[in-house]
Amino acid sequence: MKKEIPIILCKLEKIFPPAFFDVMVHLAVHLPEEALLRGPVQYGWMYPVERRLYTLKRYVRNRARPEGSIAEAYIADECLTFCSKYMDDFETISYQKPRNVGYSDEEAYGVDVFGHGVNFTSGYEYQYVYDKKEFDQMMWYALNNCGQTQKYIEMFRDELKRKRVPNIDKELQKEFQTWFKNYIMRLRDEHSEEIDEDLFSLACEPDQRVRKYSSCIVNGIRYSTVDCESNKRTQNNGVMAKGEHASKVIDFYGTLKEIIQLDYNSNDNLDGRSVILFKCDWFKLDGKKKELKNDRFFKSINVESLWYKDDSLILATQARKIFYLPDTKYGENWQVVQTFDRRHLFNISETEGAPFTGPAYQEEECCDEEGTRTSVSEHTSEKTLHRDNEQ
């Protein structure tokens, strides 16, 4: 473009009159040079500056003192914006209600798996689970990932050890639901005040008629199944979850296949307790040709084959959304994993105990290659400045 613009302008001078060639036409000669010096266009355009100047000019109320009006309005706007961060009951300019509403609250129930807070954005269909193995797997995953049932799992594990059962893990997964239900029933009959209604509902088996959805919102993030997005250009089915493989905790990458709702209700209290499970297809991450490729910049996985087909369930609150991008380096069956962080969510560490009220720490000495330098106050106040008029 830099070489062709002068030639094009010379050809245009043979066709158009001199009045045609104004400043804007001549600007084309300098545009290639500016593009090479500036780089991407976002580092050179003036739209953000002009938009900010328009806002500042609207602050002027006293035309005799425009600077003071701008300063006063700017400080007032900053103060109001800061205060509005602590007000969640109504909408402000800086705080708008999120479009994806649905946040988990594990303390809302006596059992943490009931406080998923999932907001469904699609209709559902009832489906009866005829396969007993599949239904037992759903119940076991809900029980095994519940914080309130861990002590009962350990109790049943110790009981199996005393009986010297050969395969404890397999027997635990197979028989724990029946043992847990009978144990809670017996405690409820003897000490009814010690058994929480939520825990009793969890001990009772869920309804074998499960609800299946195609899309939902979990903790402000939208998820959709693969079938729901088969004819769409959007991508909301990428899922990542942590799991154990070969005695190591790794990240599993897959796609969302089904959204399943298990309904738990006790005999005398029907208040809609439920557990939301994601059934996913996990991509295989090991093998010589299909191993995860990580060059510290991008993670690329092979999506041709799957693994853990019999262990495909996770809780909705355990999922993390990801996106898959075509990998132009390794070929057709390879996808680059792209993670993202939620907006308006800040990772601030919490300090336990009493707040620190002492003075802020500041070093008075600094070190160089030869050793520790002297304090700044020891040599700066008496040093001469070598001025001609210095006394």
N, C-alpha and C positions, 0 to 999 in steps of 0.2 A: 504494500500500500504506500509506503514511504517513497518508493521509486516511481510508482505509476501516477500519483496525484499530480505532479507538475506536468506530465505529458497530457493527462486528461484535461487539465485547465487550459493548456495551449490549444487543444482541439476545440474546446468550448468557446474560446475567443474568436474562432473562425465562424461560429454560428450565431452567438448571442451578441447584442450590443454592449458597449462599455458600462451602461447603467446596471446591467445584470450582476456585475462583479462587485459586490459590496464586501463588508468585513466578514460576514458569515461564510461566504464562499472562500475567501482567503484563509479562513480558519482551518479548512481541511488540510492545508499545507503543514500546519503545526500539530495537528492531532496525533499523527504517528509518533512524533518526538515526545509529546506529553504522555502518551500511553506507555512508551518504553521507560521513561523516567519515573512515572507514577506507579505503574503496576496495575493491580486490580482496580476496577472502577470505584469500589466502595471506599478507597482511600483518597479519592480526589473529588467526589461530588459534594455539592453544597446544600443538598436537600435537608440533612439534619440541622445544619447551622441556620438555614433560613427558617425552618420550622421552630427552632428554639428562639430566634429573634422575634418571630411573630408572637410567641407566647409572652416574651418579656415586654413587648410593646403594649400588649393588652393590660399589663399591670399598671400602666401610667394612669393616674387619676388627677394629678396636679401637673399641668403642662409647664408650669413655671419651675418645678423641681422634679424633672423626670427621673433622675438618678435615685433620689430619695424614695420616690414612689415604687420604683422597681425593687430597691433593697428591702423596703418594708413589706411589700407583698410577697417577696421571695421567702423571707423569714417566716411569715405567717403560713405560707403554703407548706414549708418544710415541717413546721410544728404540727399542723393539722394532719399531714401525711403520717408523721411519726405516731401520733395519738391514735389514728385510725387503724394502725396495725394491731391494736389490742381490742378492737371492737369487731366481734364476729356475728353479732345479731342482726346487722343490717348492711346493705351494700354501700360502699363509698367509691370514689374515683379510683383509689389505689387498691381496693379490695372488691372483687366481683365474685359472686358465688360460682364455684367451679361447675363446669358442664357435666363432668362425670362425678356424680355423688354416690358414695358408697364406701364407708370406712369401717374397719373392724374395731370392735371393742370387746376385748377378752374378759373384762371385768363386769360386763353387763349380765352375765350368767354365772352360775356356780361352776360351770364346766366351760373351759376356754374354747373348745371347738364349736360351741354354739354361738359364740360372739363373732361370727365371720363378717357380718354387716354387708353382705353381697347385695347389690342392687341389680336385678335382672332387667334387661332391655329387650327381651323377646318373649314370645309366647312359649308355652311348655306343652309337652305331651307325656301322658302317663305310659309307662312301660313296665310290665311285670317281669321281674328277673327270675327266670326259670332255672338257670344254672346255679346250683347250690354252691359250687366252688367259687364262682364269681361274686355271689352275694356275701359269702363268708369273708372273702378278701376285702370287700368294701367295709364290713363291720370291723375287721381286725385292724385295718389301717386307721380308722377313726379312733379306735381304742388305744392303739399303740402310739399315736401322736397326740394324745390328750395328757396334759400335765397332772390331772387329778386321778388318773388311773395307774400311774407308774408304781405307786406303792402296792397296789393290788396285783400288778403283774409280777413284782418281785416276790410277793407272798406265794403266788401260784408257782413261780419258778423254784422257790425253795422247797415247796411241797413235792414237785416233780423230782428234785434232786434227792430228797429223802426216799422216794420210791424207786430211785435208780433207773429212771426212764432213759433208754439209750439216746434218742434224738430229742433233746429238750426243746430246741427252738421250733421244730416241726410240730411237736405235741402242744407247745404253748400256743402257737397260732391256730391250731385246730380246735382245742378244747377250752380256751380261756373264756370265750363268750358265754358258754354254758355255766362254767364255774363262777364267773363274775356275776351272772344273773342270780344264781342260787344263793351266793354269798350275800349280795345286797338285799335280796328278799328276806333272808333270815335275820339280817341286822335290822331291817325295817320292822319286822314283827316284834323283835325284842326291844329295840331302842329306836323308835320312829323319829324322835327329835334329833338324832345324830345324823340321819340320812337326808341329804339335800334333795329337793325335788328334781333338780337338773341331773344330778348323779343317778337318781333312780330312773329317770327317763333314758339316760344313756345305757343303763344296765338292761333295760327292756329292749328287745330286738326292734329295729326299725321296720317300717312297712316295706314289704317286698315290691310294692308299686312305687317306683322311683320316678321323679320328675326329671326330664331332660330338656335343657335349654340350648339355644344356639349362640347367645351372647350375654354378657354380664359385665358389671363394673366391680372391681375389687380394689379397695384402698385408692380410689380415684383413677384407676387404670382400666381401660376398656379391653375386654378379651372377646374373641369370636372364634367359633370352630372353623375347621378347614372347609367343611361343606357349606357353611354360611357365606364364606368368602370365595367360593369357586368362580363366581361370575363378577367379582368386584376387583377393582384395582388397588384397594386398600389392603393393609396387612396388619392384622391384630391377633394372629394365631401363634406367633412365636413365643415359646415358653422356655425358661431356664429355671432349674431347681438344683439344690445341693443334695447329694446322695453319696452312698458308700459303694466303692468298687475296688476290689482287691485290697481290702482293709485300709483304703484311703478315701478321704472325703474329696470328691471332685464335683465339678459343675456338669450337669446333664443338660443337653440341648435337644429340643424337640418341637413338635407342633401340637396344638390343642385339638383333640378329636371329639370329646364329649364333655358336657357340663352336667354333672349328676347331683341331684339333691336327695338326701336321705332324710326322711321325716321321723323324728323321735317324739313320742308322746307317752306320758304315763296314763294310768287308768282313770285318774280323777282330775287331771289337769291338762287340758288340750290348749296349749298356748303357742303352738307352732315352732317347737324346737327342731332345728335341722342342722345337717352337716353338708357342706358343699365340697364335692370332689371333682378334680380335673383328671380326665383320662387322656393320656398323651401318647404319642409315638416318639420314642427316644432314638436319636441317631447314634449309630455305632461310632465310638471314639478310639478304639484300639485296632491293632492289626498293622502289618507292615505298609500296606498301600492305603489304608483308610484311617490312619492315625491322625489325631488332631494336630494341625500345623499352627504353631504360634511363633511369630518372628518378633514378638514384643511390641509390634504395632497393630497387627491384625490377627484375629483368630479365625482360621478357616477349617470347616468341617465337611465331611463327605456325607451327603444326604441320600446315598443310593441304598444303603442297608440300615436295618433297625436292630436294636437289642433290648433286653429286658421287657419282652412282650407280655410276660406273666406278672410283671411288677410295674404297671404303667400308671398307677394312681398317686396323686398328691393332693394335699389340701389346697383349697383356692388361695388361702393366705400364704402358702409356701411358694407360690409361683412368682416369678419375676419376668416381666415382658421384655422381649428382645425382637430385633428385626434381622432378616436375612437379606443379604445383598449378593448379587452374582459375583463370583470370583473370576476375574479375567486372567489370572495368572495360572491357576491349576486346571481350569477347564469347566465343563458343563455341570458335572455332578458335585461341584464344590461351591459352598456358600460362605460368605464372610459374616461373622456374628457381630452385630452392632447393638451395644447396650445403650441405655439412656438414663438420665436422672429426671425425677419428677420436678415440675416447676413448683415454686413457692414452698420447697421443702429444704430446710437447712440442717446440716449435720453438726449440731453444737453439743460438745461434751458437757456432761453435768458433773459438778463437783460435790461430792458427799461431805457432810459435816458442816461446821460453821464457816461462813464466808470469810475470806482473808481481808483484814482491815488495815494491815500495815502499809508502810510507804512502798512505792514501786521501786524495784531494784534497778540500779543503773551502774554500770562499771565505771570506775574512775581511773582505771589503768588499762593499757592496751599492750599487746605483745608484738614484737617484730622478730626478725630472724636472729638478731644478736641477743635477745632476751627481753625482759620486762622493761617497758619504758617507764619514765617517771610520771607522776600524776600530772594531769593537765594544768591544775591550778598552781603547781610549783614553778612553772617556767614561762607561762604565758603573760602573767601580770607584770613581770619585770623586764621583759624583752623590749628592746628599743625598736621602733618602727622605721628608723633610718630616714626620717623626714628632714627637710632642710630647716623647717621652722620649729623643730622639736627642742624644748628646753633641756 
